[in-house]
Amino acid sequence: MAKSWTLERRQRQAELIRRWKPWEQSTGPKTPEGKKKVASNANRGGVRGQLRALSKALGAELAEMNRLERLARR
């Protein structure tokens, strides 16, 4: 059976983490190239990428149809 942390241990750990502030040390990518690279971290290819491309294409077509419809109403 795994040992559980006591309430005191949890409070102590929380205080240590608040002092260390690890979230202030995480910087992430700075350059546009680095940002572009990490933007695809979760992308594993396959169907999701295809669906995303299809969704973008359909959105563009819908926007164009709406634009043409507005022009036709004038």
Secondary structure, 3 states (H helix, E strand, C coil): CCCCCCHHHHHHHHHHHHHHCHHHCCCCCCCHHHHHHHHCCCCCCCHHHHHHHHHHHHHHHHHHHHHHHHHHHC
